[in-house]
Structures are given as C-alpha cells and as structure tokens.
Amino acid sequence: MTGPTSENPLFDHDTHPRFEEVLPNHAKAAIPLLLEKAKDDFSAFESTIEPTWNGIFERQRKLIEPLGYAWHITGHLMSVRNSDELRAVYEELQPSVVEFFTALGQSTATYKALETLVASEEWKVIGPTKRRLVEKELLRMQGRALQSFIEMEDENKRIVRMVGNLEANPALKDRYFNN
C-alpha cells in the first residue's frame, strides 16, 4: 500500500508529502481503507499488548502512522486549499476518524499496560523523557470521563467544520461577522 509509486499519494506515508498531487478523491479512497486497517491493527494490538515501552508506544505509533499521515495531510489541505469538494469529503470522513482516535485514547488495555509498565523492572531503567510521556499518558487517560470526552470531541468537530466553512465561504463570513 505504500511506496513512492502509489497512484494515491495518501498511501505513501513513508515519503515526504506530495501535497500538490492530493485531490479530494484521494482522501475519499484512502482514509476509509486506512481507517479499517488501523481498527483491525488496534484490535490485534489490544489483545496482544506487551507492557513495555516498545510494546506500547512503538507498536501504537506504527499502527496509527499511515492513517495519521493521510488524515493530517487532508486536514492541512483544508487550511490551505479548501474547496467545496474537499470540505464535503472531510466532513464525511471526520466523524469516523475522530471516533477511532477517541477510542484509541480511551483503551482500557493500553491503560492497564501502562500501569504494568510503571510497576515493572523496565521502569527502573527507563529514561526521564520516556517516564514523563508515560506519566502524562496515564494522567490523560485517568482524567477524562469517556462521555464528557466524546461530547467535547463532537463539539470540536462542529466548530472545526464551522470555521472551515466560514473561511471558504466569504458570504457566510460576512453574514456572521459583518453585521
């Protein structure tokens, strides 16, 4: 799925972004496929998670990198090359992408693996930067009630769509800000 010869530049997560080549139909084709793969990979990750730095963070990074790459490029293009077609594709895909990343951030298996890592022998020799990252992730996961987090994400999606629509549509911008 990856490689510089890919017809769809959003599949080339191991190369520099080819922004000038990305079209809305690339996102419409790539994001659902990458999302399904990420979901499958995350399900496997949760069932076989190893409570080590590499077993948690490196595996998680590798499984979300392709989707994250494609989604961030699409989001960037919403800022610099917004169009009706791109906005429609982005708004169609955004709920499922946000839902996935929300679930990833609320994983009970990941939380338990992080707690196990902190109680392990590896924790005694892990560097201070990695310790801070683990501690920050544990605090983040402890500090959010799932329902309120989902509500905040839904509100954030609504605001992002509204701002994107205002930026791309001067008539809407005038209607709401020049009266």
Summary of the structure (lengths in Angstrom):
residues: 179
radius of gyration: 18.9
end to end distance: 49.9
largest distance: 63.4
contacts: 491
relative contact order: 0.11
helix: 80%
strand: 0%
